[in-house]
Amino acid sequence: MKTLNQMDETEFLRRCWLIADAVSDLLTKTKVMELRKVMPVFTGKETEEEKAKMKEEQSRKNLKAMAKSLLFENAEATAKLLPLLYEPDVDKDGKTETMTPFKTLRVITATIEDKDVLDFLLSLVKLGQTSIDA
């Protein structure tokens, strides 16, 4: 199996485009970017310490809502993104390697633990947040 961090430059760049496109669609569908911005409701009587605690609690709730949206409510859409991180092996008979959830998880973990790949993907995220118009 070839992972994202094992592809040549052309394959890597094309795959990054496909990933960025798929992630953009996934973020729109799941609304996780909106879910992460939900703030606690303050009455105006809270101390700074209470506000900090409320924000921390809300952050945990937001993460849970984001995970539920990605992994449960939109599992099919999220699963479509995963094969973009690797290219399964094909045997001499043309049969494609069977991917199990745990094999896929190992590939994803190996890919995102690669510092160079992660740095590059994070730079794409930052670029996407700059709202550059074409």
MITI-459983 format. One record per residue: x negated, y, z negated of N, C-alpha, C, CB in turn; residue number from 1. Coordinates in Angstrom, 1 decimal, m for minus. Atoms other than C-alpha are relative to their C-alpha. Glycine has a CB too. Layout:
% MITI-459983
((X, Y, Z), (X, Y, Z), (X, Y, Z), (X, Y, Z), NUM) ...
% end
This chain:
% MITI-459983
((m0.8, m1.2, 0.0), (0.0, 0.0, 0.0), (m0.9, 1.2, 0.0), (1.0, 0.0, m1.2), 1) ((0.8, m1.3, m0.1), (m1.2, 3.5, 0.8), (0.8, 1.0, m0.8), (m0.2, 0.4, 1.5), 2) ((m0.7, m1.1, 0.8), (m0.3, 6.2, m1.7), (m0.4, 1.4, 0.6), (m0.5, m0.1, m1.5), 3) ((0.2, m1.4, m0.5), (m0.1, 9.9, m1.0), (m1.5, 0.4, m0.1), (0.9, 1.0, m0.8), 4) ((1.4, m0.4, 0.2), (m3.6, 10.4, m2.4), (m1.0, m0.8, 0.8), (m0.4, 0.0, m1.4), 5) ((0.9, 0.8, m0.8), (m5.0, 7.8, 0.0), (0.2, 0.3, 1.5), (0.3, m1.5, m0.2), 6) ((m0.3, m0.4, m1.4), (m3.6, 9.3, 3.2), (m1.0, 0.9, 0.6), (1.4, 0.6, 0.2), 7) ((0.9, m0.9, m0.6), (m5.7, 11.1, 5.7), (0.7, 1.4, 0.0), (m0.4, m0.4, 1.5), 8) ((m0.5, m1.4, 0.1), (m5.3, 14.9, 6.0), (1.3, 0.2, 0.7), (m1.0, 1.0, 0.5), 9) ((m1.2, m0.2, m0.9), (m2.7, 14.8, 8.8), (1.2, m0.7, m0.7), (m0.2, m0.6, 1.4), 10) ((m1.1, 0.8, 0.7), (m0.6, 12.1, 7.0), (0.5, 0.8, m1.2), (m0.4, m1.4, m0.3), 11) ((m0.2, m0.7, 1.3), (m0.9, 14.0, 3.7), (0.8, 1.2, 0.2), (m1.3, 0.3, m0.7), 12) ((m0.7, m1.2, m0.2), (0.2, 17.3, 5.1), (1.4, m0.2, 0.5), (m0.8, 0.9, 1.0), 13) ((m1.3, 0.3, m0.5), (3.1, 15.8, 7.1), (0.9, m0.5, m1.2), (0.0, m1.0, 1.1), 14) ((m0.7, 0.6, 1.1), (4.2, 13.9, 4.0), (0.4, 1.1, m1.0), (m0.8, m1.1, m0.7), 15) ((m0.3, m1.1, 0.8), (4.0, 17.1, 1.9), (1.1, 0.8, 0.5), (m1.3, 0.9, m0.2), 16) ((m1.1, m0.7, m0.6), (6.3, 18.8, 4.3), (1.3, m0.7, m0.3), (m0.2, 0.2, 1.5), 17) ((m1.2, 0.9, 0.3), (8.8, 15.9, 4.0), (0.4, 0.1, m1.4), (m0.2, m1.4, 0.5), 18) ((m0.3, m0.1, 1.5), (8.5, 16.0, 0.2), (0.6, 1.3, m0.3), (m1.2, m0.3, m0.8), 19) ((m0.5, m1.4, 0.3), (9.0, 19.8, 0.0), (1.5, 0.1, 0.5), (m0.9, 1.0, 0.7), 20) ((m1.4, m0.1, m0.6), (12.1, 19.5, 2.3), (1.0, m0.8, m0.8), (0.0, m0.5, 1.5), 21) ((m0.8, 0.9, 0.8), (13.5, 16.6, 0.3), (0.3, 0.6, m1.4), (m0.5, m1.4, m0.1), 22) ((m0.2, m0.6, 1.3), (12.9, 18.3, m3.0), (0.9, 1.2, 0.0), (m1.4, 0.4, m0.6), 23) ((m0.9, m1.1, m0.1), (14.5, 21.5, m1.8), (1.5, m0.4, 0.1), (m0.4, 0.8, 1.3), 24) ((m1.3, 0.5, m0.1), (17.6, 19.6, m0.8), (0.5, m0.6, m1.4), (0.1, m1.1, 1.1), 25) ((m0.3, 0.6, 1.3), (17.5, 17.7, m4.1), (0.3, 1.0, m1.1), (m1.1, m1.0, m0.5), 26) ((m0.2, m1.1, 1.0), (17.2, 20.8, m6.2), (1.3, 0.7, 0.2), (m1.2, 1.0, 0.0), 27) ((m1.2, m0.7, m0.3), (20.1, 22.4, m4.4), (1.2, m0.9, m0.5), (0.1, 0.2, 1.5), 28) ((m1.1, 0.9, 0.3), (22.3, 19.3, m4.9), (0.1, m0.2, m1.5), (m0.3, m1.4, 0.7), 29) ((m0.1, 0.3, 1.4), (21.4, 18.6, m8.5), (0.1, 1.3, m0.9), (m1.3, m0.7, m0.4), 30) ((m0.1, m1.3, 0.7), (21.3, 22.3, m9.6), (m0.9, 0.0, m1.2), (1.5, 0.2, m0.4), 31) ((0.9, 0.0, 1.1), (18.4, 21.6, m11.9), (m0.7, 1.3, m0.3), (m1.1, m1.1, 0.1), 32) ((0.6, m1.3, 0.2), (16.9, 25.0, m11.4), (0.9, 0.9, m0.8), (m0.4, 0.7, 1.3), 33) ((m1.0, m0.8, 0.8), (20.1, 26.6, m12.8), (0.1, m0.6, m1.4), (1.4, 0.0, 0.7), 34) ((m0.1, 0.7, 1.3), (20.3, 24.0, m15.6), (m1.1, 0.4, m0.9), (0.1, m1.5, 0.1), 35) ((1.2, m0.3, 0.8), (16.8, 24.9, m16.8), (0.1, 1.5, m0.6), (m1.3, m0.2, 0.8), 36) ((m0.1, m1.4, 0.4), (17.8, 28.6, m17.2), (1.1, 0.3, m1.0), (0.3, 0.9, 1.2), 37) ((m1.0, m0.2, 1.0), (20.7, 28.1, m19.6), (m0.6, 0.4, m1.3), (0.9, m1.3, m0.2), 38) ((0.5, m0.6, 1.3), (20.1, 30.2, m22.7), (1.0, m0.2, m1.1), (m0.3, 1.5, 0.2), 39) ((m0.9, 0.0, 1.1), (21.6, 29.9, m26.1), (0.8, 1.3, m0.2), (m0.7, m0.4, m1.4), 40) ((m0.8, m1.2, 0.2), (24.4, 32.3, m27.1), (m0.4, 0.5, m1.4), (1.5, m0.4, 0.1), 41) ((0.4, m0.7, 1.3), (23.2, 34.8, m29.7), (1.1, 0.9, m0.4), (m1.3, 0.7, 0.2), 42) ((m1.0, m0.9, 0.6), (25.5, 36.7, m32.0), (m0.6, 1.4, m0.2), (0.6, m0.5, m1.2), 43) ((0.7, m1.2, 0.3), (22.9, 39.4, m32.6), (m0.4, 0.1, m1.5), (0.9, 1.2, 0.3), 44) ((0.3, 0.0, 1.5), (22.6, 38.5, m36.3), (m1.1, m1.0, m0.3), (1.3, m0.4, m0.8), 45) ((1.1, 1.0, 0.2), (19.9, 35.9, m35.8), (m1.3, 0.6, m0.3), (m0.1, m1.0, 1.2), 46) ((1.4, m0.4, 0.2), (16.4, 36.3, m37.1), (m0.8, m0.4, 1.2), (m0.6, m0.5, m1.4), 47) ((0.9, 0.5, m1.1), (13.5, 35.9, m34.7), (m0.3, m1.5, m0.1), (m1.4, 0.8, 0.0), 48) ((0.3, 1.5, 0.2), (12.8, 32.5, m36.3), (1.2, m0.8, 0.5), (m0.3, m0.2, m1.5), 49) ((m1.3, 0.7, m0.4), (16.5, 31.5, m35.8), (0.1, 0.0, 1.6), (1.2, 0.6, m0.6), 50) ((0.0, m0.1, m1.4), (16.3, 32.7, m32.2), (m0.9, m1.0, 0.7), (m0.3, 1.4, 0.5), 51) ((1.0, 0.9, m0.6), (13.2, 30.7, m31.5), (0.4, m1.4, m0.1), (m1.4, 0.2, m0.8), 52) ((m0.6, 1.3, 0.2), (14.8, 27.6, m33.0), (1.1, m0.3, 1.0), (0.4, m0.2, m1.4), 53) ((m1.1, 0.2, m0.9), (17.9, 28.1, m30.9), (m0.5, m0.2, 1.4), (1.0, 1.2, m0.1), 54) ((0.5, 0.2, m1.3), (15.9, 28.5, m27.8), (m0.7, m1.4, 0.2), (m1.1, 1.1, 0.3), 55) ((0.6, 1.4, m0.1), (13.9, 25.3, m28.5), (1.1, m1.0, 0.1), (m0.9, m0.2, m1.2), 56) ((m1.1, 1.0, m0.1), (17.1, 23.4, m29.1), (0.7, 0.0, 1.4), (1.1, 0.3, m1.1), 57) ((m0.6, m0.2, m1.3), (18.6, 24.8, m25.9), (m0.9, m0.6, 1.1), (0.3, 1.4, 0.3), 58) ((1.0, 0.6, m0.9), (15.4, 23.8, m24.0), (0.1, m1.5, 0.1), (m1.4, 0.4, m0.3), 59) ((m0.2, 1.5, 0.0), (15.9, 20.2, m25.1), (1.3, m0.4, 0.7), (m0.1, m0.5, m1.5), 60) ((m1.3, 0.2, m0.7), (19.5, 20.3, m24.0), (m0.1, 0.1, 1.5), (1.1, 0.9, m0.6), 61) ((0.2, m0.2, m1.4), (18.5, 21.7, m20.7), (m0.8, m1.1, 0.7), (m0.7, 1.3, 0.3), 62) ((0.8, 1.1, m0.6), (15.9, 19.0, m20.1), (0.8, m1.3, 0.1), (m1.2, m0.3, m0.9), 63) ((m0.9, 1.2, m0.1), (18.4, 16.3, m20.9), (1.0, 0.2, 1.1), (0.8, m0.2, m1.4), 64) ((m1.0, m0.3, m1.1), (21.0, 17.9, m18.5), (m0.7, m0.2, 1.3), (0.6, 1.4, m0.2), 65) ((0.8, 0.1, m1.3), (18.3, 18.1, m15.8), (m0.3, m1.5, 0.3), (m1.3, 0.8, m0.1), 66) ((0.3, 1.5, m0.2), (17.3, 14.4, m16.3), (1.3, m0.7, 0.3), (m0.6, m0.5, m1.3), 67) ((m1.2, 0.7, m0.3), (20.9, 13.3, m16.3), (0.4, 0.3, 1.4), (1.1, 0.4, m1.0), 68) ((m0.4, m0.4, m1.3), (21.6, 15.2, m13.1), (m0.9, m0.7, 1.1), (m0.2, 1.5, 0.2), 69) ((0.9, 0.7, m0.9), (18.5, 13.7, m11.4), (0.0, m1.5, 0.0), (m1.4, 0.5, m0.2), 70) ((0.2, 1.5, 0.2), (18.4, 10.2, m12.8), (1.4, m0.8, m0.1), (m0.8, m0.3, m1.2), 71) ((m1.3, 0.7, 0.2), (22.1, 9.4, m13.3), (1.0, 0.5, 1.1), (0.6, 0.2, m1.4), 72) ((m1.0, m0.5, m0.9), (24.5, 11.7, m11.5), (m0.4, 0.0, 1.5), (0.4, 1.4, m0.4), 73) ((0.5, m0.1, m1.3), (22.4, 12.0, m8.4), (m1.2, m1.0, 0.3), (m0.5, 1.5, 0.3), 74) ((1.0, 1.1, m0.1), (20.3, 8.8, m8.6), (m0.3, m0.3, 1.4), (0.4, m1.2, m0.8), 75) ((0.2, 0.4, m1.4), (20.8, 8.0, m5.0), (m0.9, 1.0, 0.8), (1.3, m0.2, 0.8), 76) ((0.8, m1.1, m0.6), (19.5, 11.4, m3.8), (m1.4, 0.0, m0.5), (0.7, 1.3, m0.2), 77) ((1.4, 0.0, 0.6), (16.5, 11.2, m6.2), (m0.8, m1.2, 0.5), (0.1, 0.0, m1.5), 78) ((0.7, 1.2, m0.5), (15.7, 7.7, m5.1), (m0.5, 0.1, 1.5), (0.9, m1.2, m0.1), 79) ((0.4, m0.2, m1.4), (15.5, 8.8, m1.4), (m1.4, 0.8, 0.0), (1.0, 0.8, 0.7), 80) ((1.3, m0.8, 0.0), (12.5, 11.1, m2.4), (m1.2, m1.0, m0.3), (0.1, 1.0, m1.1), 81) ((1.1, 0.8, 0.5), (10.4, 8.3, m4.0), (m0.8, m0.7, 1.2), (0.6, m1.1, m0.8), 82) ((0.8, 0.6, m1.1), (9.4, 6.5, m0.7), (m0.9, 0.9, 0.7), (0.9, m0.7, 0.9), 83) ((0.9, m1.0, m0.7), (7.8, 9.7, 0.5), (m1.4, 0.0, m0.6), (0.7, 1.4, 0.0), 84) ((1.2, m0.1, 0.8), (5.1, 9.2, m2.1), (m1.0, m1.2, 0.4), (0.2, m0.1, m1.5), 85) ((0.9, 1.1, m0.4), (3.7, 6.0, m0.5), (0.4, m0.6, 1.4), (0.1, m1.1, m1.1), 86) ((m0.3, 0.8, m1.3), (3.6, 3.8, 2.6), (m0.3, m1.4, m0.3), (m0.9, 0.5, 1.2), 87) ((0.2, 1.4, 0.3), (4.2, 0.1, 1.9), (m0.8, m0.7, 1.0), (1.4, m0.7, m0.2), 88) ((0.7, 0.8, m0.9), (2.0, m2.5, 3.3), (0.9, m0.8, 0.9), (m1.0, m0.9, m0.7), 89) ((m0.7, 0.9, m0.9), (3.1, m4.5, 6.3), (m0.8, m1.2, 0.3), (0.4, 0.8, 1.4), 90) ((0.8, 1.2, m0.2), (2.0, m8.1, 6.6), (m0.2, m0.3, 1.5), (0.6, m1.2, m0.7), 91) ((0.3, 0.4, m1.4), (0.8, m9.8, 9.9), (1.3, m0.3, 0.8), (m1.0, m1.1, 0.0), 92) ((m1.3, 0.3, m0.6), (4.4, m10.8, 10.6), (0.9, 1.2, 0.2), (0.7, m1.1, m0.7), 93) ((m0.8, m1.2, m0.1), (5.6, m7.2, 10.4), (1.0, 0.2, m1.1), (0.7, 0.0, 1.3), 94) ((m0.9, m0.1, 1.1), (7.4, m7.7, 7.1), (m0.6, 1.0, m1.0), (0.2, m1.4, m0.7), 95) ((0.4, m1.1, 0.9), (7.3, m4.6, 4.9), (0.0, m0.5, m1.4), (0.9, 1.2, 0.2), 96) ((0.1, 0.3, 1.4), (6.2, m5.0, 1.3), (1.2, 0.3, m0.8), (m1.2, 0.7, m0.6), 97) ((m1.1, m0.2, 0.9), (9.0, m5.3, m1.2), (m0.4, 0.9, m1.1), (0.7, m1.3, m0.5), 98) ((0.3, m0.9, 1.1), (9.1, m2.4, m3.6), (1.0, m0.2, m1.1), (0.0, 1.5, 0.5), 99) ((m0.8, 0.1, 1.1), (10.5, m3.0, m7.0), (0.0, 1.4, m0.8), (m0.4, m1.2, m1.0), 100) ((0.0, m1.3, 0.7), (11.4, m0.1, m9.4), (m1.4, 0.2, m0.8), (1.1, 0.0, m1.0), 101) ((1.2, m0.1, 0.8), (8.3, m0.9, m11.5), (m1.2, 0.2, 0.9), (m0.3, m1.2, m0.9), 102) ((1.1, m0.3, m1.0), (6.0, m1.0, m8.4), (0.0, 1.5, 0.4), (0.1, m0.9, 1.2), 103) ((m0.2, m1.4, m0.4), (7.4, 2.3, m7.3), (m0.5, 1.0, m1.2), (1.5, 0.3, 0.3), 104) ((0.4, m0.8, 1.1), (6.9, 3.7, m10.8), (m1.6, 0.1, m0.2), (0.6, m0.5, m1.3), 105) ((1.5, 0.0, 0.1), (3.2, 2.6, m10.8), (m0.6, 0.9, 1.1), (m0.5, m1.4, 0.2), 106) ((0.5, m0.8, m1.1), (2.7, 4.3, m7.4), (0.2, 1.5, m0.4), (0.8, m0.3, 1.3), 107) ((m0.2, m1.4, 0.4), (4.3, 7.6, m8.7), (m0.9, 0.4, m1.0), (1.5, 0.1, m0.4), 108) ((0.9, m0.3, 1.1), (2.3, 7.5, m11.8), (m1.4, 0.2, 0.5), (0.0, m1.1, m1.1), 109) ((1.3, m0.1, m0.6), (m0.9, 6.9, m9.9), (m0.2, 1.3, 0.8), (m0.4, m1.2, 0.8), 110) ((0.1, m1.2, m0.9), (m0.1, 9.7, m7.5), (0.0, 1.3, m0.8), (1.2, 0.0, 0.9), 111) ((0.0, m1.3, 0.8), (0.8, 12.4, m10.1), (m1.1, 0.1, m1.0), (1.4, 0.1, m0.7), 112) ((1.2, 0.0, 0.9), (m2.1, 11.4, m12.3), (m1.3, 0.4, 0.8), (m0.2, m1.3, m0.7), 113) ((1.2, m0.5, m0.8), (m4.5, 12.3, m9.4), (0.0, 1.5, m0.1), (0.1, m0.6, 1.5), 114) ((0.1, m1.5, 0.3), (m5.6, 15.8, m10.4), (0.1, 0.8, 1.3), (m1.3, 0.3, m0.7), 115) ((0.0, m0.7, m1.2), (m6.2, 16.9, m6.8), (1.4, 0.1, 0.6), (m1.0, m0.6, 1.0), 116) ((m1.4, 0.0, m0.6), (m2.7, 15.8, m5.6), (0.9, 0.8, m0.9), (0.5, m1.5, 0.1), 117) ((m0.9, m0.7, 0.9), (m1.0, 17.2, m8.7), (m0.3, 1.5, 0.2), (m0.2, m0.4, m1.4), 118) ((0.3, m1.5, m0.2), (m2.8, 20.6, m8.3), (0.6, 0.5, 1.3), (m1.5, 0.2, 0.0), 119) ((m0.6, m0.5, m1.3), (m1.8, 20.8, m4.7), (1.5, 0.1, 0.0), (m0.5, m1.0, 1.1), 120) ((m1.4, 0.0, 0.0), (1.8, 19.9, m5.3), (0.5, 1.1, m0.9), (0.5, m1.3, m0.6), 121) ((m0.4, m1.1, 0.9), (2.0, 22.4, m8.2), (m0.2, 1.3, 0.7), (m0.8, 0.0, m1.3), 122) ((0.2, m1.3, m0.7), (0.6, 25.1, m5.9), (1.1, 0.2, 1.0), (m1.4, m0.1, 0.8), 123) ((m1.1, m0.1, m0.9), (3.4, 24.3, m3.4), (1.2, 0.5, m0.8), (0.3, m1.4, 0.6), 124) ((m1.1, m0.4, 0.8), (5.9, 24.7, m6.2), (m0.1, 1.5, m0.3), (0.1, m0.8, m1.4), 125) ((0.2, m1.4, 0.3), (4.4, 28.1, m7.2), (0.3, 0.8, 1.3), (m1.4, 0.2, m0.5), 126) ((m0.3, m0.7, m1.3), (4.5, 29.1, m3.5), (1.5, 0.1, 0.3), (m0.7, m0.7, 1.1), 127) ((m1.4, 0.0, m0.2), (8.1, 28.1, m3.3), (0.8, 0.9, m0.9), (0.6, m1.4, m0.2), 128) ((m0.7, m0.9, 1.0), (9.0, 30.2, m6.3), (m0.3, 1.5, 0.3), (m0.5, m0.3, m1.4), 129) ((0.3, m1.4, m0.3), (7.5, 33.4, m4.7), (1.1, 0.6, 0.9), (m1.3, 0.1, 0.6), 130) ((m1.1, m0.5, m0.9), (10.6, 33.7, m2.4), (m0.6, 0.7, 1.2), (0.9, 0.9, m0.7), 131) ((0.5, m0.6, m1.2), (8.5, 34.4, 0.7), (1.0, m0.3, 1.1), (m1.4, m0.7, 0.3), 132) ((m0.9, 0.1, m1.1), (10.8, 35.1, 3.6), (m0.8, m0.2, 1.3), (0.9, 1.2, 0.1), 133) ((0.6, 0.3, m1.3), (9.9, 33.7, 7.0), (0.3, 1.1, 1.0), (0.3, m1.4, 0.5), 134) 
% end
